[in-house]
Amino acid sequence: MAPVVQVDKKFNISLKNVKDTLKIQPNDTFFIQRENTHTITLKKTTDSDPFIDAMKKPAHLRNKKQFDLVRLEDELWST
């Protein structure tokens, strides 16, 4: 059975009854799309914060080199 959501006098909708079904977390954002006069669709947006995306996927990943820091330090002090 689908949960029933009621609109209050201030036109607020409580999603407490459906948050587990929709797996809603605090600060989630949704696109609201009106299908017809009786149907709306909520589409969850991606968490696309440009700063966080840049941290997770930096632009310079093509040069994946691991440096031996001990060897670099030895080279630095040996010259």
Summary of the structure (lengths in Angstrom):
residues: 79
radius of gyration: 25.0
end to end distance: 76.1
largest distance: 78.3
contacts: 98
relative contact order: 0.08
helix: 27%
strand: 15%
